[in-house]
Amino acid sequence: MRRLVAFVGYYRLASFWVAVILIVTLVPLEPSEELRSVRCVLCGDGALADDILNVGLFLPLGAALAITGWRPVRAVALGALLSCGIEAAQLMIPSRESSLSDVVFNTVGISTGIIITRLMSRWWPPRPPVAQMLIIVMTLSVWSVLVLTGALVQPAFPNDTYYGGWAHRFGHLEWYGGRVLHVSLDGLEFLPAEHSDSRRVREQLLSGAALHVRARAGPRPPGLAPLFTIHDGHQREILLLGIDGHDIVYRYRTRAIATGFRGPEVRVRDAIRGIAWRDSLEVTVRPVHTGYCIRVNTTEHCGLGFTVGTGWAFLFDDGPSSRWPKTVLDSSWLAVLFFPVGLWARFPWSLPAVVAFSLAFLLIVPTAIGLIPTSTTELLAALIGLLAGFATTVYHFAHDA
């Protein structure tokens, strides 16, 4: 009877996840300037991030179908058919895009879910030698992801012709009604036109030159509006200093963007609150050892930058503008990463060792790879993820006993 109830439950889970997929993929979105070709595979801005999300969206469906006993060929065929139907429907939905890439990676997601489920049935519960190997592999894998985070937020400025933009209308961004008066990179002036020495501009950016913008403030824009931008000859955004409501936003072309991921941003909240229309506005962005200091008129904000919890921002566009949702996302990302590490820590010695080494890693390594120090909230989130994984293992063995 228990097996029958579980079987019905997994079928309900599969049906529920199909409904989730349909909601996520068929709800109309806001208009976007970024369009991908129907035959596009791994091309376009953020293409790799989109494809990873497609795999993640269909992976639970593949796992649920495998658990209910579907043959792999039938499950993959169902996933491919569902994906093709979604892509056909998206042709008629405003602001939705259809592409071959989505069909390919949706099907990969189904297949990955099936493979993981079959491997888990062999490895769970793990025998002692397997568990010892997995705890080491999972710990090193998580550490590698965190090191990769530091590598991906490093700048990636191509050799190209650079153009400046002063509070201009650009793409899907808002327009800022202020007036830019002067822009410089450590004394190198930048006009709203093609720069006469793009090579020197690139060298200045890579060397950590301070960006200084002097302007007259305008009305608060309803969304992100450029105050100053640098683009190259291929219309790639190299740098943007913008205003979003009362916030100052700074972002630049990172290795993540060059690789096909999304790019995180540095945001100073309420930085221009109290600065009225037509007041003097001076913004200086100064790179420091592991982050940035941004001065707005006479007030300087330091300790800005990216932490080990920033990894989720490589996948998702338009992150939260307020502080607490971002803190929750950063912390949740670390908890999810460290959960499988705790899941395999089933031996008395392994959990204290993993906790000690992981916390030491989070305290020491980030500043050595270009990230700002890990916050207390993120440390607690990583610890909670480890303990939650360990508690899941303990519950499983206690329940089976």
C-alpha positions, 0 to 999 in steps of 0.5 A, spaced: 500 500 500 505 504 501 508 503 494 502 505 491 501 511 495 508 513 493 507 511 486 501 516 485 504 521 489 510 521 484 505 521 478 502 527 481 509 531 482 510 529 475 503 533 473 505 538 477 511 540 474 508 540 467 504 545 470 510 549 472 513 548 466 507 551 462 506 557 467 514 559 466 514 558 459 508 561 456 506 567 460 507 573 456 513 577 458 515 585 458 518 587 451 525 586 450 530 588 445 534 582 445 532 577 440 535 570 439 534 566 432 530 561 431 536 556 429 540 559 435 544 554 439 549 557 444 549 564 441 546 571 443 547 575 450 546 570 456 545 564 451 549 559 456 545 562 462 538 561 459 540 554 456 542 552 463 536 554 466 532 550 461 536 544 463 534 546 470 527 547 469 526 540 465 530 536 470 525 535 475 520 532 470 525 527 468 527 525 475 519 524 476 518 520 470 524 516 472 521 514 479 514 512 476 517 507 472 517 510 465 522 508 460 528 513 458 526 513 451 519 514 452 520 520 458 525 523 453 520 523 447 515 526 452 520 531 454 522 533 446 514 533 444 512 537 450 518 542 448 516 542 441 509 544 443 511 550 447 516 553 442 510 552 437 506 556 442 511 561 444 510 564 436 504 566 438 505 569 445 507 577 445 515 577 447 516 570 447 522 567 443 522 560 440 529 557 438 532 550 437 536 551 443 530 551 447 528 544 444 535 541 445 537 543 452 529 542 455 531 535 452 538 535 455 534 537 462 529 531 461 535 526 460 539 529 466 534 528 470 533 520 468 540 519 469 541 522 476 535 518 478 538 512 476 545 513 479 542 515 485 538 509 486 545 505 485 549 510 490 543 511 495 544 509 501 552 510 500 556 504 502 562 507 506 567 507 501 563 511 496 560 516 501 568 517 503 569 519 496 563 523 494 564 527 500 571 529 498 568 530 491 562 534 493 566 539 497 571 540 492 566 541 487 563 546 491 569 550 492 571 550 485 564 553 484 566 559 489 573 560 486 569 560 479 565 566 481 571 570 483 574 569 476 567 570 472 566 577 475 573 579 473 573 584 467 573 582 460 574 588 456 575 587 448 580 590 443 575 594 439 573 601 438 570 605 444 564 610 444 562 614 450 554 616 451 552 621 456 545 620 459 543 618 452 537 613 450 539 606 449 535 600 447 530 598 453 533 602 458 530 608 461 532 615 459 535 620 464 533 627 464 539 630 467 545 633 463 552 630 463 557 636 464 564 632 464 567 625 464 574 622 465 578 616 467 583 618 471 584 625 467 583 621 460 577 625 458 571 622 455 566 625 450 559 622 447 563 620 441 568 615 439 574 616 443 580 617 439 585 613 443 581 606 445 587 602 446 589 607 452 581 607 455 582 599 455 588 600 459 586 605 464 580 600 465 584 594 466 589 598 471 583 600 475 582 607 473 577 611 477 571 614 473 569 621 474 562 624 472 560 631 473 552 632 471 546 636 473 541 632 476 534 630 473 528 627 475 528 620 478 527 615 472 522 609 473 527 604 471 535 604 470 537 609 466 544 611 463 548 616 466 554 614 462 556 608 458 562 605 454 560 601 448 565 598 443 564 597 435 560 591 436 555 595 440 557 591 446 556 594 453 563 595 456 561 599 462 555 603 465 554 608 470 546 609 471 541 611 475 535 607 478 530 611 482 534 613 488 540 608 486 546 609 483 548 602 479 555 601 476 556 595 472 561 593 467 563 587 462 565 581 466 568 574 464 561 572 465 558 576 460 563 574 455 562 567 456 554 567 455 552 568 463 549 574 465 552 580 469 551 582 476 551 589 478 554 594 484 548 598 487 548 604 492 541 604 494 538 611 496 545 614 494 542 620 490 536 621 495 535 628 497 539 631 490 533 635 487 532 636 480 538 641 477 542 640 483 550 638 482 551 631 481 558 628 482 559 621 482 566 617 482 567 610 482 574 608 484 576 600 484 579 598 491 583 591 492 577 587 492 571 591 491 569 599 489 568 605 493 563 610 490 562 617 492 556 621 490 558 628 491 561 628 498 558 622 501 563 615 499 560 608 500 565 603 500 565 595 501 561 594 495 562 589 490 561 581 489 561 575 494 561 568 493 554 568 494 553 572 487 553 566 483 546 566 482 546 572 478 550 569 473 543 565 471 538 570 472 537 577 469 534 583 473 535 581 480 532 585 486 534 592 487 532 592 494 537 589 499 534 584 503 531 580 497 538 580 494 541 578 501 536 572 501 538 570 494 545 570 496 544 566 502 540 561 499 545 560 493 550 558 498 545 554 502 543 550 496 550 549 494 553 546 501 546 542 502 549 536 498 556 536 501 552 535 508 548 530 505 554 525 504 557 527 510 554 521 514 560 519 518 562 522 525 568 525 523 566 528 516 561 533 518 566 537 523 571 536 518 567 539 512 564 544 516 571 547 519 574 547 512 568 550 509 568 555 513 575 557 513 575 557 506 569 562 506 573 566 510 580 566 507 579 565 500 574 570 497 579 576 498 584 572 494 580 571 488 577 578 487 571 578 492 569 582 498 569 578 504 564 573 506 558 576 510 556 573 517 549 571 513 552 568 508 557 564 513 550 562 517 547 560 510 552 555 508 552 552 515 545 551 515 545 548 508 551 543 511 547 541 517 540 540 513 544 535 508 546 532 514 540 532 518 536 529 511 541 523 511 540 522 519 533 522 518 533 517 512 537 512 516 533 513 522 526 512 518 529 506 514 531 502 521 
